[in-house]
Amino acid sequence: MTVDVTARSNRQKPDQDPATCMPAPAMHYRYIGAWVAIKHWWALSVDQAEHEALLR
């Protein structure tokens, strides 16, 4: 599934992580999988609140 967005609409999105914002429940597994893959790919750390949210 591809969703086209404008640069303006993309800039209006909040900069949040799983600790502060999760998508609709039907998208949780896909979102978490992508989040973890990106963190791993770029060797980014995960803070405690983010870690707990990913485990829920």
URLINKA-V986601 format. One record per residue. N is the residue number from 1. RES is the residue in one small letter. PHI is phi in radians with two decimals (NA if undefined). PSI is psi in degrees with one decimal (none if undefined). OMEGA is omega as a letter, one per 30 degrees, with the letter a starting at -180 (* if undefined). Layout:
n;res;phi;psi;omega
N;RES;PHI;PSI;OMEGA
N;RES;PHI;PSI;OMEGA
This chain:
n;res;phi;psi;omega
1;m;NA;128.2;l
2;t;-2.05;134.9;l
3;v;-2.12;121.4;l
4;d;-1.50;133.5;l
5;v;-2.30;153.5;l
6;t;-1.49;160.2;l
7;a;-1.05;-38.0;a
8;r;-1.11;-47.2;a
9;s;-1.17;-32.4;l
10;n;-1.20;-37.6;l
11;r;-1.20;-23.9;a
12;q;-1.40;-11.3;l
13;k;-1.24;143.5;l
14;p;-1.25;149.2;l
15;d;-1.61;90.2;a
16;q;-2.29;160.0;l
17;d;-1.99;177.9;a
18;p;-1.02;-22.2;l
19;a;-1.23;-25.0;a
20;t;-2.01;-15.2;a
21;c;-2.75;123.5;l
22;m;-2.14;148.1;l
23;p;-1.28;-176.8;l
24;a;-0.96;145.9;a
25;p;-0.88;-34.1;l
26;a;-1.13;-18.5;a
27;m;-1.83;0.2;a
28;h;-0.96;-51.3;a
29;y;-1.09;-42.7;a
30;r;-1.14;-44.7;a
31;y;-1.09;-47.9;a
32;i;-1.12;-40.7;l
33;g;-1.05;-44.6;l
34;a;-1.16;-41.6;a
35;w;-1.06;-48.0;a
36;v;-1.15;-41.3;l
37;a;-1.07;-42.6;l
38;i;-1.18;-43.3;l
39;k;-1.04;-43.3;l
40;h;-1.16;-47.2;a
41;w;-0.98;-43.7;a
42;w;-1.66;5.7;l
43;a;0.93;47.6;a
44;l;-1.63;148.7;l
45;s;-1.42;164.9;l
46;v;-2.19;124.8;l
47;d;-1.39;170.4;a
48;q;-1.07;-44.9;a
49;a;-1.10;-41.7;l
50;e;-1.12;-44.1;l
51;h;-1.04;-46.4;l
52;e;-1.12;-39.1;l
53;a;-1.14;-37.9;l
54;l;-1.19;-30.7;l
55;l;-1.34;-24.7;a
56;r;-1.18;none;*
